[in-house]
Amino acid sequence: SYELTQPPSVSVSPGQTASITCSGDKLGDTFVSWYQQKPGQSPVLVMYQDAKRPSGIPERFSGSNSGNTATLTISGTQAMDEADYYCQAWDSNILSFFGTGTKVTVL
Amino acid sequence: QVTLRESGPALVKPTQTLTLTCTFSGFSLSTGGVCVSWIRQPPGKALEWLALIDWDDNEYYTTSLKTRLTISKDTSKNHVILTMTNMAPVDTATYFCARSSARADAFDVWGRGTMVTVSS
């Protein structure tokens, strides 16, 4: 199983880079996905298999995963990127786990 | 176009059993690899994965709720059903269903969710 820990909040100025971390024991041994959730809406997949962007997700979103930490990076952050972000992983028993969530604020 | 829609009661009493239905379109749960999961989110809190059923009728449950959950599918109706027994106020949440294209794959399409309140 995984306990996935994220920072509660990240603040970023428009045009700057936001990095959101997701920490878990040996997380680099599995694939991590990331979801964006705006208030009152369903989550949207923004990254899968660590670093792959679904169709329609801007290139400013990128991902990495190594060791115990996965990272979602938003380059050139825009106001529309303000949202909650969740990491997610599966263990070897086909059980899924979400991270604690990070609120990204674009100041 | 792939869509999922959750339906069920908005209010249940403590100790009752909750039954939720996920109605989907644009894909078949008979297709190899396809899975549907249920995920919930208490107000103001994080997402929590509950259960998954795959194209081959395999079922997987989160450990903490395994004894209370049952997931099933009706392929002819494009339904995935979740039952949760012995509901309590802490189960108050928005319940989502979501598709993945393989076991242990990302949830690529989500429903809008349905809010369930547990209260007497």
Interface residues (C-beta under 8 A of the other chain):
Chain A: S1 F31 S33 Y35 Q37 S42 P43 V44 L45 Y48 Q49 P54 Y86 Q88 W90 N93 I94 L95 S96 F97 F98 G99 T100 G101
Chain B: S37 I39 A46 L47 E48 W49 L52 Y60 T62 T63 F96 A98 R103 A104 D105 A106 F107 D108 W110 G111 R112 G113
